[in-house]
Amino acid sequence: MKNILIASTSTLHGGDYLEYLLPKLSLHFLNCKTILFIPYARSGGVSHEEYTSKVALAFAKINKTIKGIHEFEDAAEAIQNAEGIFTGGGNTFLLVSQLYKNKIMTVLADAVKKGTPYLGTSAGSNICGLTMQTTNDMPIIYPPSFQTLGLIPFNLNPHYLDADEQSKHMGETRETRIKEFHAFNAIPVLGLREGSWLDVKGEKITLRGNLSARLFRQNQDPEELESGTDLSFIK
């Protein structure tokens, strides 16, 4: 049975890395002593080692040990043997490219579908959808495919921002960009605001956190969904 947490972000304003999620993570990874971290989306030029060290400090607060996937000779075997898995944020194009380069996109999907507890934040959440096409990230590298893990039957837009009517910025809003996606694609898109996450147990998907999420469907008006809503109807 799938056991997944899909978070919009790793860090809330004024808080430490993963701080707002730690109480939930201690339960989510209850039976895991060691968690496999996938740092492939590394942002800002940090190394895999530096990124993994940052994650290890956060998980030490709930007495969990972190091992980076780059520390293993066989990435696929590391995933198959993992007690729990966390894929962090950064650039989704880079993350997806690395997953395909290391031939582990399908391996990762299979492991999570079989019940390995999984946490994704930001880019690590983007890849839980059907494709990565609704990411906010710059296309800094060209992945061989936009297809991702398919752990949920729709796409995500993490870090979703509502339009600021007081702003003088004349560029596209997130809503406009998602509508552009829907000009060519029928996949539903969930705008996940900061501090919100999806709790996936088997085929049941529940919105958690203090904020609502915004559901976009092709040729339909957006719909606000309150925290606690069962999202399993989205197909």
C-alpha positions as CSV (number, residue, x, y, z in Angstrom):
1,M,0.0,0.0,0.0
2,K,1.3,3.4,-1.0
3,N,2.5,5.5,2.0
4,I,3.5,9.0,0.7
5,L,3.8,12.5,2.0
6,I,3.9,15.1,-0.9
7,A,4.7,18.5,0.5
8,S,4.7,21.9,-1.3
9,T,7.9,23.0,0.4
10,S,10.6,22.0,2.8
11,T,10.8,25.3,4.7
12,L,8.2,27.8,5.8
13,H,9.1,31.5,6.3
14,G,10.8,31.9,9.6
15,G,11.2,28.2,10.3
16,D,14.0,25.7,9.9
17,Y,14.4,23.1,7.3
18,L,11.5,20.6,7.5
19,E,10.6,22.0,10.9
20,Y,6.9,22.2,10.3
21,L,6.7,18.6,9.1
22,L,8.9,16.9,11.7
23,P,6.0,15.8,14.0
24,K,4.3,14.2,11.0
25,L,7.5,12.7,9.7
26,S,8.3,11.0,13.0
27,L,5.1,9.0,12.4
28,H,5.4,8.6,8.7
29,F,8.9,7.1,9.1
30,L,8.1,5.4,12.4
31,N,9.5,2.0,11.4
32,C,12.5,3.4,9.6
33,K,15.9,3.7,11.2
34,T,17.6,4.9,8.1
35,I,16.2,6.9,5.3
36,L,17.6,7.1,1.7
37,F,17.9,10.6,0.5
38,I,17.9,11.5,-3.2
39,P,19.7,14.9,-3.6
40,Y,19.6,14.9,-7.5
41,A,17.6,18.2,-7.6
42,R,20.4,20.0,-5.7
43,S,19.9,23.7,-6.0
44,G,22.3,26.7,-5.9
45,G,25.3,24.7,-6.8
46,V,25.6,22.7,-3.6
47,S,27.1,19.3,-3.7
48,H,25.3,16.1,-3.1
49,E,27.3,15.7,0.2
50,E,26.4,19.2,1.4
51,Y,22.7,18.7,0.6
52,T,22.6,15.4,2.3
53,S,24.3,16.8,5.4
54,K,21.6,19.5,5.7
55,V,18.9,16.8,5.5
56,A,20.7,14.6,8.1
57,L,20.7,17.5,10.6
58,A,16.9,17.9,10.3
59,F,16.2,14.2,10.6
60,A,18.5,13.8,13.5
61,K,15.9,15.8,15.5
62,I,13.6,12.8,15.2
63,N,16.4,10.2,15.6
64,K,16.6,9.1,12.0
65,T,19.8,8.5,10.0
66,I,20.2,9.7,6.4
67,K,22.2,8.0,3.7
68,G,22.5,9.7,0.3
69,I,21.9,7.6,-2.8
70,H,25.2,8.9,-4.3
71,E,27.0,7.0,-1.5
72,F,25.9,3.6,-3.0
73,E,27.5,1.9,-6.0
74,D,24.1,0.6,-7.2
75,A,21.4,3.2,-7.0
76,A,18.6,0.8,-8.0
77,E,19.6,-1.6,-5.3
78,A,19.8,1.2,-2.7
79,I,16.1,2.1,-3.6
80,Q,15.0,-1.5,-3.5
81,N,16.5,-2.0,0.0
82,A,15.5,1.3,1.5
83,E,13.4,1.5,4.6
84,G,12.2,4.9,3.6
85,I,12.9,7.4,0.9
86,F,13.1,11.3,0.7
87,T,13.5,13.3,-2.5
88,G,14.4,16.9,-1.8
89,G,13.7,20.1,-3.7
90,G,15.7,22.0,-6.2
91,N,15.4,21.9,-9.9
92,T,12.9,19.4,-11.3
93,F,14.5,19.3,-14.8
94,L,17.8,18.3,-13.1
95,L,16.1,15.8,-10.8
96,V,14.2,14.1,-13.6
97,S,17.3,14.0,-15.8
98,Q,19.3,12.3,-13.1
99,L,16.6,9.8,-12.3
100,Y,16.6,8.7,-16.0
101,K,20.4,8.9,-16.3
102,N,20.7,6.5,-13.4
103,K,17.9,4.3,-14.8
104,I,15.9,4.5,-11.5
105,M,12.7,6.3,-12.4
106,T,10.7,3.1,-12.7
107,V,12.6,1.4,-9.9
108,L,11.6,4.3,-7.6
109,A,8.0,4.2,-8.7
110,D,7.8,0.5,-8.1
111,A,9.3,0.7,-4.6
112,V,6.9,3.4,-3.5
113,K,3.9,1.7,-5.0
114,K,4.9,-1.4,-3.0
115,G,4.8,0.5,0.2
116,T,8.2,2.0,0.9
117,P,7.4,5.3,2.9
118,Y,8.2,8.2,0.7
119,L,8.5,12.0,1.3
120,G,8.8,14.5,-1.5
121,T,9.2,18.3,-1.1
122,S,9.1,20.7,-4.0
123,A,10.8,19.0,-7.0
124,G,10.6,15.8,-5.0
125,S,6.8,16.4,-5.0
126,N,6.6,17.4,-8.6
127,I,7.8,14.0,-9.7
128,C,4.9,12.2,-7.9
129,G,2.5,13.4,-10.6
130,L,2.0,12.0,-14.0
131,T,4.4,14.5,-15.6
132,M,6.8,17.3,-14.5
133,Q,5.3,19.7,-17.0
134,T,3.7,22.0,-14.3
135,T,6.9,22.7,-12.4
136,N,7.9,26.3,-11.8
137,D,11.6,25.6,-12.5
138,M,13.8,26.8,-15.3
139,P,14.7,24.2,-17.9
140,I,18.4,24.2,-17.2
141,I,18.9,20.7,-18.6
142,Y,16.9,18.6,-21.0
143,P,15.5,15.4,-19.6
144,P,14.8,12.4,-21.9
145,S,11.1,12.5,-20.9
146,F,8.7,14.6,-18.9
147,Q,7.0,11.5,-17.6
148,T,7.5,11.0,-13.9
149,L,6.5,8.5,-11.1
150,G,2.8,8.6,-11.6
151,L,2.1,7.9,-7.9
152,I,-1.0,10.1,-8.1
153,P,-3.3,10.5,-11.1
154,F,-2.8,14.2,-11.6
155,N,-0.1,16.8,-11.8
156,L,1.1,19.2,-9.1
157,N,2.2,22.8,-8.9
158,P,4.1,23.2,-5.6
159,H,4.7,26.7,-4.2
160,Y,1.4,27.7,-5.7
161,L,0.9,31.5,-5.4
162,D,-2.4,33.4,-5.7
163,A,-2.3,36.5,-7.9
164,D,-1.4,39.7,-6.0
165,E,-3.9,42.3,-7.2
166,Q,-1.7,45.1,-5.7
167,S,1.4,44.1,-7.6
168,K,2.5,46.1,-10.7
169,H,4.1,43.0,-12.1
170,M,2.5,42.4,-15.5
171,G,3.9,38.8,-16.1
172,E,1.9,35.6,-16.0
173,T,0.3,34.4,-12.8
174,R,0.5,30.8,-11.8
175,E,-3.1,30.4,-12.8
176,T,-2.3,31.7,-16.3
177,R,0.6,29.3,-16.7
178,I,-1.5,26.4,-15.7
179,K,-4.2,27.4,-18.1
180,E,-1.5,27.5,-20.8
181,F,-0.7,23.9,-19.9
182,H,-4.3,23.0,-20.2
183,A,-4.4,24.5,-23.7
184,F,-2.5,21.3,-24.8
185,N,-3.0,18.8,-22.0
186,A,-6.0,17.4,-20.2
187,I,-4.2,16.3,-17.0
188,P,-5.8,17.9,-13.8
189,V,-3.4,20.1,-11.9
190,L,-3.4,20.8,-8.1
191,G,-2.0,24.1,-6.9
192,L,-0.4,23.2,-3.6
193,R,0.2,26.3,-1.3
194,E,3.1,26.6,1.1
195,G,2.6,24.6,4.3
196,S,0.2,22.2,2.6
197,W,0.9,18.5,1.8
198,L,-0.9,15.4,0.4
199,D,-1.1,12.4,2.6
200,V,-1.4,9.3,0.4
201,K,-2.5,6.0,1.9
202,G,-3.1,3.3,-0.7
203,E,-5.4,5.0,-3.3
204,K,-6.7,7.6,-0.8
205,I,-5.3,11.1,-1.2
206,T,-6.0,13.6,1.6
207,L,-5.1,17.3,1.6
208,R,-3.4,18.3,4.8
209,G,-2.2,21.6,6.4
210,N,-3.9,24.8,7.2
211,L,-4.6,26.1,3.7
212,S,-6.9,25.1,0.8
213,A,-5.5,23.9,-2.5
214,R,-6.6,25.0,-6.0
215,L,-7.7,22.4,-8.5
216,F,-7.5,23.2,-12.2
217,R,-9.2,21.2,-14.9
218,Q,-9.1,21.7,-18.6
219,N,-12.0,24.0,-19.8
220,Q,-13.3,24.4,-16.3
221,D,-13.2,27.1,-13.6
222,P,-10.7,26.5,-10.8
223,E,-12.0,25.0,-7.6
224,E,-10.9,25.6,-4.0
225,L,-10.5,22.4,-1.9
226,E,-10.4,22.7,1.8
227,S,-7.8,21.0,4.0
228,G,-9.0,17.5,5.0
229,T,-10.6,16.9,1.6
230,D,-10.3,13.5,0.1
231,L,-8.8,14.1,-3.3
232,S,-9.2,10.6,-4.6
233,F,-11.9,11.8,-7.0
234,I,-9.4,13.7,-9.1
235,K,-8.6,11.7,-12.3
